[in-house]
Amino acid sequence: MYPPKDHTVLIALSVLAVVIVLGGAAAWFLEPGSAEPRAAPLELPAQWPTPGGEPLRPVPMPTGEMAAALPSGTSGQVLCAAVPEQTWASVLGGPVRQEVDKNGQCHVVTATVDASATLWADPVPMRGTAPEPVTVSGRQATVGPFGLNGYGEILTARLSDATEKWTRSSLQLIVNRVPGARDEHDFRSMALSLAGPMIGAITTPGPALPRTGESREMTPVPGSGIVDAPYPFISWQLCTQLAKALGAPLDQLKPGPFGSCARENDGTAVSLTYHSEGEDYFPDRVAGRPAHDNASGSNVVVQLLDDSRQTLEISWIDATQPRDALRDLAEKVVPPLLGR
């Protein structure tokens, strides 16, 4: 047992240590030169993706002007994948979480920075801002403050001069603070550093956008087919495979601007229609894929990819055809339209 004097000394030292620790903690949570407590360090979101969002998946990169003709969900995947994850982290200043959010945008966050990228037909300029003209990867663009308080930057770049209703020819990239963050960042530099590789990756030399209704024969894209393809490539593959399955000339089929192909003849109609955000109920199986057969013999919907809501709807209205004709048609066209 310690002598009483030593015991008293130990108690005094323990109290002093507690005071020092508490004092250090208090100093840590106070802003320098201020009596206001400093917020605890922010962390990456624990729940990810956000509600309605999708994780990233491998997608083919568009070439030429075809980025402007991508379905919305695919465009978000493409824009995220166009910049390597390590580049996102390096530019934004820390580890990242990536997703395609419920609106089809590429969405990337760190603990303190929020970035999003999407394609627009005609983006609306921010009120009260004076964007600065810049050139990014050889493209005309503007960059300016984002938000009422100007805590972020918004960059808009033109990818194509096309004005077709089914195109979205402008890239819009926003870099901003996450709610509650106080860190200062050079958001303008971040936006420019991300836009350069992003635009470069999705506009490598390739085809120009076609005219509305233009028809071409197109062999299946190996490995992917119509999945995550630009709308013209989807329509051309649909018409090519439908013509083969029906034994009909290609010029008798009509491609649609948003990924469809149809043939109408003597009161009968058969069509293939791509949906980027289709139904998610697939109790049946057709051509080896989850499907929904409506049991009427005139309509079946096939899920194209396990981790995506992209579907192919096959319709055939013809009273002279047997009940199994639609399923037989699906068995013929689905595998090549998946790039098999």
Backbone torsions as a table, in degrees:
resi	resn	phi	psi	omega
1	MET	NA	137.7	179.2
2	TYR	-71.3	147.8	173.0
3	PRO	-63.1	155.8	-177.7
4	PRO	-54.5	-40.0	-177.7
5	LYS	-62.3	-46.7	179.9
6	ASP	-62.6	-38.3	179.5
7	HIS	-62.3	-40.5	178.2
8	THR	-63.9	-41.3	178.9
9	VAL	-62.3	-42.6	179.6
10	LEU	-61.8	-42.1	179.1
11	ILE	-62.5	-42.7	-179.4
12	ALA	-63.7	-42.3	179.3
13	LEU	-65.2	-38.2	179.5
14	SER	-65.1	-43.1	178.8
15	VAL	-63.2	-41.2	179.0
16	LEU	-62.7	-40.2	179.8
17	ALA	-63.8	-41.8	179.0
18	VAL	-62.8	-42.1	179.8
19	VAL	-62.5	-42.0	179.9
20	ILE	-63.9	-44.3	-179.5
21	VAL	-63.4	-46.3	-179.8
22	LEU	-65.6	-37.4	178.2
23	GLY	-65.0	-41.0	177.7
24	GLY	-64.9	-40.5	178.5
25	ALA	-63.7	-41.1	178.9
26	ALA	-63.3	-41.9	178.9
27	ALA	-64.0	-35.7	-179.1
28	TRP	-63.0	-37.8	-176.1
29	PHE	-94.7	13.0	173.3
30	LEU	-107.1	135.6	174.0
31	GLU	-64.4	139.6	178.2
32	PRO	-54.1	130.4	177.2
33	GLY	71.7	17.5	-176.6
34	SER	-141.5	149.7	176.1
35	ALA	-88.4	-1.9	-179.3
36	GLU	-77.2	135.6	178.7
37	PRO	-68.1	141.7	177.5
38	ARG	-81.3	136.7	179.5
39	ALA	-65.8	146.6	176.6
40	ALA	-62.8	148.0	-178.9
41	PRO	-56.1	136.8	179.0
42	LEU	-77.3	154.5	-179.4
43	GLU	-127.4	164.5	174.1
44	LEU	-61.4	147.2	-179.8
45	PRO	-61.0	135.5	-179.4
46	ALA	-75.9	-36.2	178.4
47	GLN	-93.3	119.1	-177.1
48	TRP	-154.9	138.7	-2.1
49	PRO	-64.1	169.0	176.6
50	THR	-70.5	162.6	-179.1
51	PRO	-52.1	126.1	-178.8
52	GLY	84.9	-5.6	-178.9
53	GLY	-84.6	165.0	179.2
54	GLU	-123.6	142.3	172.7
55	PRO	-68.7	163.4	179.6
56	LEU	-74.5	150.7	176.4
57	ARG	-137.4	159.5	177.9
58	PRO	-64.0	133.2	179.5
59	VAL	-137.1	147.5	175.0
60	PRO	-73.0	144.7	178.0
61	MET	-84.2	134.1	176.0
62	PRO	-71.7	161.9	177.7
63	THR	-129.6	165.7	179.7
64	GLY	59.2	-129.2	179.0
65	GLU	-97.9	7.4	-171.7
66	MET	-69.9	-17.1	176.1
67	ALA	-59.2	-31.2	-178.9
68	ALA	-73.1	-7.1	-177.5
69	ALA	-116.4	22.8	-179.1
70	LEU	-84.9	141.4	169.8
71	PRO	-58.9	155.3	-170.8
72	SER	-59.6	-50.2	-179.1
73	GLY	-62.1	-37.9	178.1
74	THR	-67.2	-39.2	-178.1
75	SER	-61.7	-38.3	176.9
76	GLY	-63.1	-42.7	177.1
77	GLN	-61.6	-43.9	-177.7
78	VAL	-64.5	-44.5	-177.6
79	LEU	-65.5	-38.2	176.4
80	CYS	-66.3	-44.5	-176.0
81	ALA	-73.3	-20.1	-178.1
82	ALA	-65.7	-23.0	177.6
83	VAL	-112.7	121.1	-180.0
84	PRO	-57.3	148.3	-177.2
85	GLU	-57.3	-38.9	-179.7
86	GLN	-66.0	-28.8	176.3
87	THR	-72.2	-43.3	174.3
88	TRP	-53.2	-48.8	-177.2
89	ALA	-64.4	-42.4	-179.1
90	SER	-64.5	-45.0	-177.5
91	VAL	-71.0	-42.0	-176.2
92	LEU	-84.0	-9.4	171.1
93	GLY	88.8	26.9	177.2
94	GLY	167.6	175.5	177.5
95	PRO	-55.9	148.1	-173.5
96	VAL	-122.9	157.9	164.7
97	ARG	-115.7	138.1	-177.3
98	GLN	-127.6	145.7	177.1
99	GLU	-160.7	169.6	162.7
100	VAL	-107.1	115.4	-171.9
101	ASP	-76.0	-179.9	-174.7
102	LYS	-62.9	-18.1	178.1
103	ASN	-94.6	4.7	178.9
104	GLY	83.7	10.5	-179.9
105	GLN	-88.5	147.5	166.3
106	CYS	-70.1	125.7	-175.9
107	HIS	-129.9	122.2	-177.1
108	VAL	-133.3	132.4	-179.7
109	VAL	-132.3	151.5	161.5
110	THR	-109.5	-167.3	177.9
111	ALA	-67.6	-24.0	-174.6
112	THR	-127.3	-10.1	-174.8
113	VAL	-123.9	139.5	179.4
114	ASP	-121.4	124.3	179.6
115	ALA	-126.8	142.8	177.0
116	SER	-142.6	148.4	179.9
117	ALA	-138.8	138.2	179.3
118	THR	-153.0	169.2	177.2
119	LEU	-110.6	139.3	-178.3
120	TRP	-129.2	151.1	172.5
121	ALA	-73.7	-42.9	-178.8
122	ASP	-153.8	85.1	-175.8
123	PRO	-61.4	141.9	179.6
124	VAL	-86.3	126.2	-179.7
125	PRO	-67.4	151.0	178.5
126	MET	-70.8	140.0	179.0
127	ARG	-68.7	142.5	173.1
128	GLY	72.7	11.6	179.9
129	THR	-110.7	155.4	177.2
130	ALA	-122.6	83.0	-176.5
131	PRO	-62.7	146.2	-178.6
132	GLU	-95.8	129.5	176.3
133	PRO	-66.6	133.7	176.8
134	VAL	-140.7	167.7	174.2
135	THR	-118.4	126.3	-178.8
136	VAL	-125.8	119.5	-178.4
137	SER	50.6	39.7	178.0
138	GLY	78.6	6.1	-177.9
139	ARG	-107.8	144.1	174.0
140	GLN	-69.6	134.6	-177.5
141	ALA	-150.8	168.2	172.8
142	THR	-132.9	152.3	176.5
143	VAL	-140.4	138.8	-177.9
144	GLY	-164.1	175.4	-178.2
145	PRO	-61.8	147.5	177.5
146	PHE	-119.0	136.3	176.6
147	GLY	87.4	161.1	-176.7
148	LEU	-63.8	-33.5	-178.4
149	ASN	-94.0	-1.8	177.7
150	GLY	65.6	31.2	-178.1
151	TYR	-83.8	-2.4	179.5
152	GLY	-138.2	-174.0	178.6
153	GLU	-133.0	147.0	176.8
154	ILE	-124.3	129.3	-179.9
155	LEU	-119.1	131.7	178.6
156	THR	-124.9	128.6	-178.7
157	ALA	-130.6	140.2	179.0
158	ARG	-88.7	125.1	-179.4
159	LEU	-96.9	-24.4	-176.5
160	SER	-156.6	155.0	176.0
161	ASP	-90.2	4.0	-178.1
162	ALA	-62.8	143.4	178.8
163	THR	-121.5	9.7	178.3
164	GLU	-58.7	144.6	-175.1
165	LYS	-64.4	-23.0	-177.7
166	TRP	-90.9	6.1	179.9
167	THR	-104.5	154.4	172.6
168	ARG	-131.0	96.5	-164.2
169	SER	-95.7	3.0	-178.5
170	SER	-121.9	134.4	174.3
171	LEU	-91.2	134.5	174.8
172	GLN	-125.2	123.2	-176.9
173	LEU	-122.8	125.7	-179.5
174	ILE	-120.7	131.2	174.9
175	VAL	-123.9	127.3	-168.8
176	ASN	-149.8	170.2	172.5
177	ARG	-75.2	150.1	168.7
178	VAL	-79.1	154.5	179.1
179	PRO	-55.9	131.2	178.5
180	GLY	91.4	-10.8	-179.9
181	ALA	-79.4	143.0	178.6
182	ARG	-117.9	-6.8	-176.3
183	ASP	-60.1	143.3	175.9
184	GLU	-91.5	133.5	179.2
185	HIS	-136.6	156.6	173.7
186	ASP	-89.5	80.9	-174.9
187	PHE	-64.5	-32.3	178.9
188	ARG	-62.5	-47.2	179.2
189	SER	-63.2	-38.7	178.5
190	MET	-61.9	-46.9	-178.1
191	ALA	-61.0	-43.9	179.7
192	LEU	-66.8	-38.2	-178.7
193	SER	-68.7	-29.6	178.3
194	LEU	-84.1	-38.8	-176.0
195	ALA	-65.1	-35.6	-178.7
196	GLY	-57.7	-60.2	178.7
197	PRO	-65.9	-30.6	-179.8
198	MET	-64.9	-49.8	179.9
199	ILE	-65.7	-41.2	179.4
200	GLY	-60.1	-37.3	-176.8
201	ALA	-73.3	-28.2	-174.5
202	ILE	-104.4	4.9	179.9
203	THR	-130.5	31.7	175.0
204	THR	-63.4	158.3	-175.4
205	PRO	-50.8	135.6	-177.8
206	GLY	-178.6	-162.9	-172.6
207	PRO	-74.2	152.9	171.8
208	ALA	-83.1	162.8	176.8
209	LEU	-69.7	137.9	-179.5
210	PRO	-81.8	172.7	173.0
211	ARG	-75.8	154.3	177.2
212	THR	-59.4	130.7	178.3
213	GLY	85.2	-1.9	179.5
214	GLU	-67.0	135.5	-177.1
215	SER	-114.3	137.8	177.1
216	ARG	-143.7	149.8	170.4
217	GLU	-78.6	134.8	-178.5
218	MET	-143.6	123.1	177.3
219	THR	-72.1	156.8	-178.2
220	PRO	-59.6	141.8	174.3
221	VAL	-75.2	116.8	-175.8
222	PRO	-57.1	131.2	174.1
223	GLY	86.3	-20.5	-177.7
224	SER	-135.6	-30.9	179.8
225	GLY	60.7	-125.9	-178.7
226	ILE	-87.9	-7.3	-177.4
227	VAL	-67.3	126.5	177.9
228	ASP	57.8	30.7	179.0
229	ALA	-98.4	159.2	172.5
230	PRO	-65.9	154.6	-176.4
231	TYR	-54.3	-45.0	179.8
232	PRO	-60.3	-41.1	179.5
233	PHE	-64.8	-35.1	177.5
234	ILE	-65.0	-50.6	-177.2
235	SER	-61.6	-42.8	-177.6
236	TRP	-66.5	-39.8	177.1
237	GLN	-67.2	-39.1	178.1
238	LEU	-60.6	-47.3	-178.4
239	CYS	-66.3	-39.2	-179.8
240	THR	-62.1	-46.2	-178.4
241	GLN	-73.2	-34.1	178.6
242	LEU	-68.7	-39.0	177.3
243	ALA	-62.0	-42.6	178.4
244	LYS	-63.9	-44.3	-177.2
245	ALA	-66.2	-34.3	-179.2
246	LEU	-90.0	-11.8	-175.1
247	GLY	66.2	35.4	-176.5
248	ALA	-113.6	152.4	175.4
249	PRO	-63.6	145.1	-178.1
250	LEU	-61.6	-31.3	-176.7
251	ASP	-73.6	-5.7	175.0
252	GLN	-87.6	-5.1	-177.9
253	LEU	-106.8	146.7	-175.5
254	LYS	-115.4	113.6	176.4
255	PRO	-77.6	143.2	177.7
256	GLY	-101.3	159.0	-174.5
257	PRO	-71.3	-23.6	-176.4
258	PHE	-109.7	35.9	175.8
259	GLY	83.7	64.9	178.1
260	SER	-152.9	165.1	175.7
261	CYS	-152.9	137.8	-176.0
262	ALA	-141.9	153.1	172.7
263	ARG	-133.8	125.6	176.3
264	GLU	-118.0	132.3	-175.1
265	ASN	-156.9	117.0	175.3
266	ASP	53.5	46.9	175.7
267	GLY	81.6	-0.2	176.1
268	THR	-107.4	155.9	-179.5
269	ALA	-145.5	135.1	174.5
270	VAL	-133.4	137.8	-176.5
271	SER	-148.8	152.7	171.7
272	LEU	-120.5	128.8	-176.6
273	THR	-134.2	125.5	176.9
274	TYR	-87.4	138.8	175.0
275	HIS	-126.1	125.3	178.6
276	SER	-76.3	-25.8	179.3
277	GLU	-130.5	69.5	-176.0
278	GLY	-84.6	-172.6	-179.7
279	GLU	-67.4	165.6	-179.5
280	ASP	-126.6	30.1	178.3
281	TYR	-118.0	111.8	-174.1
282	PHE	-134.1	79.5	-177.8
283	PRO	-80.2	-12.4	-175.4
284	ASP	-111.5	-175.4	177.2
285	ARG	-143.1	128.8	-179.1
286	VAL	-136.5	131.4	179.8
287	ALA	54.2	35.2	177.9
288	GLY	78.2	6.6	-178.1
289	ARG	-120.2	152.3	172.4
290	PRO	-58.2	139.5	-174.3
291	ALA	-151.6	168.5	174.6
292	HIS	-130.3	105.1	177.9
293	ASP	-94.5	120.7	-174.7
294	ASN	-76.1	4.7	174.0
295	ALA	69.7	2.0	178.4
296	SER	-94.5	-11.1	-177.6
297	GLY	81.1	8.4	-178.0
298	SER	-119.9	-8.3	-176.4
299	ASN	-153.7	135.2	173.9
300	VAL	-144.9	140.5	178.9
301	VAL	-117.1	129.7	-175.8
302	VAL	-116.1	130.2	174.8
303	GLN	-76.7	126.4	-174.3
304	LEU	-86.1	-32.0	-174.1
305	LEU	-140.9	138.0	-174.7
306	ASP	-62.4	-39.6	-174.9
307	ASP	-105.1	32.4	179.8
308	SER	-149.3	156.5	179.8
309	ARG	-94.7	18.0	176.9
310	GLN	-72.0	131.6	-179.0
311	THR	-134.9	162.7	172.3
312	LEU	-119.6	122.7	176.8
313	GLU	-100.9	127.3	-179.1
314	ILE	-116.7	121.4	-178.2
315	SER	-124.4	141.4	178.4
316	TRP	-146.7	110.2	178.5
317	ILE	-106.8	102.6	-177.6
318	ASP	-160.9	107.3	-176.2
319	ALA	-66.4	-17.8	-177.6
320	THR	-85.1	-11.5	-177.1
321	GLN	-86.2	143.7	176.6
322	PRO	-68.7	163.6	-176.5
323	ARG	-56.6	-35.7	-175.3
324	ASP	-85.1	-1.2	-175.8
325	ALA	-62.2	-39.8	-178.8
326	LEU	-65.9	-43.8	179.0
327	ARG	-64.9	-39.7	177.2
328	ASP	-61.3	-40.1	177.8
329	LEU	-62.7	-43.0	179.4
330	ALA	-62.0	-41.0	179.3
331	GLU	-61.6	-29.8	179.8
332	LYS	-79.1	-42.3	-169.8
333	VAL	-91.4	-29.3	-173.5
334	VAL	-63.7	-50.2	-177.9
335	PRO	-55.3	-50.4	178.9
336	PRO	-65.0	-30.4	178.0
337	LEU	-72.9	-9.2	171.7
338	LEU	-100.9	6.7	177.8
339	GLY	79.1	22.3	-178.6
340	ARG	-93.5	NA	NA
